[in-house]
Amino acid sequence: MQIVLSLALPRDEQTIPVSRHIATNAMDEIGVSRDCTDDIAIALTEACTNVLKHAGPGDEYEVSLEVDSDQCVIRVVDKGRGFDSQSLGMRHADSAAEQGRGIELMRALVDQVHFISKPEAGTIVHLEKRLDYVDGSLVHRTRPAPTP
């Protein structure tokens, strides 16, 4: 089983809950556990928020979601100015700060976070998380039974 969704969204803060809603509903429908879905939703929210705050010029951004029986892969792509992604999020943010903890949060909630950024060509935030499913989920029903 595989779900592939792609959204082209205007750079507007009202699009963040739209992308989160579509992603969580897709995962809920196939039986991804609530904790796992919540982690992905928060990481997706942080990635989209970073696009709106830091991407620079550009009217749109893209969110793609690929879900299979093992993992969820999300890519948030902007066409902004890019940045030096090598050391991004490697320092701990001030816990009292109102901002600046998004990358740390993404790293804590998903298994892999990658940034691919090129000056004047934009940035891709790539998130991967291994999925846990509830008992009786669609994935459990469609997987072949283990052989004894």
N, C-alpha and C positions, 0 to 999 in steps of 0.2 A: 504494500500500500504506500502511496505517496501523495502528498498534497503540495502543490506549488501555487503560490499566490504572488502577484506583483502589483504594487500600487504606485501610481505616479500622482504625487500630492503637491498642492501649492504650499509654499513656505508660509504657513499660518499655524499658530498654536492650536487652533481647533482641530487640526488634522492629527494631532498626537493621540487623542482618545479614539479617533476613528481607526487608526492603524492598530492600536492596542486591542480594541474591541473585535476587530476582524481576526486578529491572531489568536486571541483567547477563545473566541467562539469556535474556530476551526479545531483547536486542540481539545476543547471540551467535548465536541461532537465525537471524537474518536477515542475519548477516555483517558487523556493525559491527566495525571494526578493534579489536584488543586495546587499543592506546593510548587510543583514543577512549572505549571502554567503561570502562577504568580511571579516566580523568579524571572521567567522569560518576559512577562509583561512589564515588569519594572526595568529590566535591562533595555528592552525596546524603547520604553519611555525615555530613559536617559540618553540613548543614542539619538533619538529624534530631537530631543531638547537641545542637544549639542549642535545639531545641524542648524536649528533655528537661531541659536545664539551666536555661533562662531563661523558659519560657512561663508559669510560674505555675500557677494552678488549671486543672483540666481533666483529664478522664479519658482522652481520646482525641486523636489527631491524624490527619491524612489525608495520604497521599502519592499524587499522581497523576502518571502518566507517559504522555506522548504521543510516539510515534515515527512519523515518516514518512520518505520517501526522502531528505529534506534535513536534518532536524534532530530533536533530542530536546528536549522541554519537560517540565520537572519542576516541580511545585508541592507544597510542604510547607506544610500549613495547620494552625495551632493555634487554640484558642479562649481563649488566655491573656489577660494583661493588656495586651499591646501595648507599644510603646516608640517613641521618637523615632528614626525610621529615616533621617532626612535625612543625617546625617554618619557613619552607621555604616560602619565598616571603611575609612574614608578615611585614617586615620593608620596608619603601619606599626607592627605589633606588635613587641615586643622579641623578637629572634630567640632569646634564651636562655630565654624564658618557656615554661613548661609548657603554658599555655593562652593563648587570645586570638588565635590565628592563623587560626581557621576561616574567617572572612569573607574575609580576604586570600587564603587558599587557594582558596576557591570562585571568587573573581574571577580568579585565575590559571589555573584549570582549565577554566572554561566561558566562552562568548562574552558572555553577558549574565547579570547578577545583579540582581534587583530585590527590594526589600522593600516590602511594603504592610502598614502596621500602623496599627491604630486602638485608642486606649485602651479597655480593658475589652472589646474585640471580637476581639482576636487578631491574628495576623500571618500573612502569606503570604510564603514565600520562593519566588521565581520564578527558575528556572535555565533557560538555553537554550544548546545547543551544536550547532553544525553537525557533521554526521556524515560520517565517512570509512568506506568499506567495503572489505573485502578483495576481491580479484579472484574472480569466480565467485559472488559473494554473490547471495542471492535478489533483492535490489534491482537488481543489474546484469542479472539474467536477465529481470526483468519490465519494465524500462524499454524504451521503443521505441528501435530503432536510429536513430542520427543519419542524417539524409538528406544525401546528398552534394551 
